[in-house]
Amino acid sequence: MGYICAMARELLFQTECGASGDMILAALIDLLDCGDEFRRTFENIGLDVKVMVADVEKNHLRCKQVTVTPMKEGAATTWPEIEAFIASTPFSPRVRANAALVFRAIFEAEAAVHGVGLKDVHLHEVGADDSLVDILGFCFLWEKLDCCPFYFTTLVTGRGSVRSRHGVLPVPPPAVLHMLQGLECRPGEIEDELLTPTGAAILTSFGRQASATRTARPARCGCGCGHKTFASTPNMLRAVLEDRDVASAGDAIWVLESNLDDSTPELLAHAAEKIVEAGALDVFIAPGLMKKGRPGFLLTVLCAEGEREKVIDAIFRESTPIGLRQRLSERVVLSREARVIRVRDREIRLKVSSWRGRAVNVKPEFADVARLAVELGIPAKEAMQMVLGAIHEKHGPGQD
C-alpha cells in the first residue's frame, strides 16, 4: 500500500525561554499581523484596560510586546466571577468555551496543590484583568488559525524562587508543576520564573509536546517577548506556522473527556446516542470512584476536527459536565474494505483490514452469522466456528 501525503497546517511554540500569557499573545499577534484589531477588540469587551502592542528589540532581535494596563482595581479572582465574565463577552462560543477551559485548568491546579475545592480558590496572581486578556486573547487569535493543532518544545521553567501572596514559592510554582505532569521540562540557566501559570495552562490545555523527530516546513513566524530582560538569552517566544506532510495511513482525532459524578446510567446511555448522532466516531463510558468516595463516570468521546464543535455542543446539551478536556491525538488507521464469503450457499459479509497491502484482520458481520445459525438450526457459536473455518480456508494465515 502506498502512502498518499497531504499537507497539514500546524503551529509550533518554541519555548526555549519559557512562556507567559503575554509572550504567547505577542507572538500570535506578530504572526497574524493584527495588532490594531487586537487592541480595539480587547479595549471594548467590558474590561477597563488599556492595551498597547509595540515593536521592541530584545538582544538585537525584533519582536512584538503586549502591555495591558488595568485602569481600576477589582479584577475577578474566583471561578464563578471569571466564568460569568467570560460568558458575558461578545466572542464566539468556541472562544468562550476554550477560555473557560484554560482558566479551569489553573483553578484545578491551584485547588489540588492547596488541598481545597474550586469555590475556595482565589487567583490573586492570575485573576487580574491582564490575565483575562491573555487567555481570551489567545483563544481569539487561535480561532483565526481555525484552532489548528499546535505543539510546543521542551518547556523551560526557570529556577530559584518567586514571591507570591502565599509567600516565597519555588520555581516552578506548585500549580505550574502540577500542570506539567508527564511533560519534558528543564530548569534552564536563568534564576527567574520563566514559565508562568497562564503560559503553562494555555500550552497544556490544547497543545502537545513536539517529539524530537518531528519535521515540518516553516511557513510564517511570529516573535513575542516578555517584559523582563536577560543578559544571556532573549526573553522571546516564537510561534511558527508550519506545513507538515501527513500520510494517509495516519491521521488525528480529537479526544474529549469529562469526569461526571452527577449523572445516571440511563441519562448517559441516552446522551451517548445523541453524541454519536452529532458526529462522534466513538463514545465510551467507564465507571470510577471519585473524590469523597462518590461513584462517577469517565466520559470519553472521539471525533474528527470537522465534527468537534457539534460534538461538544451535544456533550454539554445531553450530559452534565461543566467542562471537558480535549486533546488532538495522532492515530494509525488500517485500510478497510468489505468482502463476501459463501458458507453453505449463504453470503456472509466480511470486514477486512489491511496494513501495507496485507490483510491482518478479517471479521464477519455478526448479523449474517446469526442469520446462518437460525437458518441451519444450530447455535450461533457453531455458526461462527463454521464461518471462521471458511475464512481460514479461503484467506489462510498471511494471505490477502
Secondary structure, 3 states (H helix, E strand, C coil): CCCCEEEEEEEEEECCCCECHHHHHHHHHHHHCCHHHHHHHHCCCCCCEEEEEEEEEECCEEEEEEEEEECCCCCCCCHHHHHHHHHHCCCCHHHHHHHHHHHHHHHHHHHHHHCCCHHHCCCCCCCCHHHHHHHHHHHHHHHHCCCCCEEECCEECECCEEEECCEEEECCCHHHHHHCCCCCEECCCCCCECECHHHHHHHHHHCEECCCCCCCEEEEEEEEECCCCCCCCCCEEEEEEEEEEEECCEEEEEEEEEEECCCCHHHHHHHHHHHHHCCCCEEEEEEEECHHHCEEEEEEEEECHHHHHHHHHHHHHHCCCCCCEEEEEEEECCEEEEEEEEECCEEEEEEEEEECCEEEEEEECHHHHHHHHHHHCCCHHHHHHHHHHHHHHHHCCCCC
